[in-house]
């Protein structure tokens, strides 16, 4: 059985080694750092969608 089909961010560096990767999995969405591919976090689809929406709207309250 093949593993997850990882997608790299379009904002990653040209070498592809400095990015967050995501993959759809049965339990929701898997996330990993391209520098540490063995360390995978899996979250539900609703939680992942809420995170993406928060990042898009900058509602996380981060200082820049």
C-alpha positions as CSV (number, residue, x, y, z in Angstrom):
1,X,0.0,0.0,0.0
2,X,1.5,3.4,-1.0
3,X,2.2,6.1,1.6
4,X,0.6,9.5,1.8
5,X,0.9,11.8,-1.2
6,X,2.7,14.8,0.4
7,X,2.1,18.3,-1.0
8,X,4.6,21.1,-0.5
9,X,3.7,24.7,0.0
10,X,4.1,27.0,-2.9
11,X,5.9,29.3,-0.5
12,X,8.7,26.7,0.1
13,X,12.3,27.6,-0.9
14,X,13.5,26.6,-4.3
15,X,15.4,23.6,-2.9
16,X,12.2,22.2,-1.4
17,X,13.9,21.6,2.0
18,X,12.4,24.4,4.0
19,X,8.6,23.9,4.1
20,X,5.6,22.4,5.6
21,X,4.1,19.4,3.8
22,X,0.5,18.2,4.1
23,X,-1.2,15.0,3.0
24,X,-4.8,13.8,3.1
25,X,-5.0,10.6,5.3
26,X,-7.9,8.5,6.5
27,X,-7.9,10.2,9.9
28,X,-7.8,13.7,8.5
29,X,-4.7,15.7,7.5
30,X,-1.1,14.8,8.1
31,X,1.5,17.6,8.5
32,X,5.3,17.4,8.6
33,X,8.4,19.6,8.3
34,X,10.4,18.7,5.2
35,X,13.6,18.8,7.3
36,X,12.1,16.1,9.7
37,X,9.9,13.9,7.5
38,X,9.6,11.1,10.1
39,X,7.9,13.5,12.6
40,X,4.3,13.6,11.4
41,X,1.3,15.2,13.1
42,X,-2.2,14.1,12.2
43,X,-5.2,16.3,12.9
44,X,-8.9,16.2,11.9
45,X,-10.0,17.9,8.8
46,X,-12.1,20.5,10.7
47,X,-9.2,21.4,12.9
48,X,-6.9,21.8,9.9
49,X,-9.5,23.9,8.0
50,X,-9.8,26.2,11.1
51,X,-6.0,26.6,11.3
52,X,-5.8,27.5,7.6
53,X,-8.7,30.0,8.0
54,X,-7.0,31.6,11.0
55,X,-3.8,32.0,9.1
56,X,-5.6,33.5,6.1
57,X,-7.4,36.0,8.2
58,X,-4.4,36.6,10.5
59,X,-6.7,36.0,13.5
60,X,-4.1,34.2,15.6
61,X,-2.9,37.5,17.1
62,X,0.7,37.3,16.0
63,X,3.0,40.3,16.1
64,X,5.0,40.9,13.0
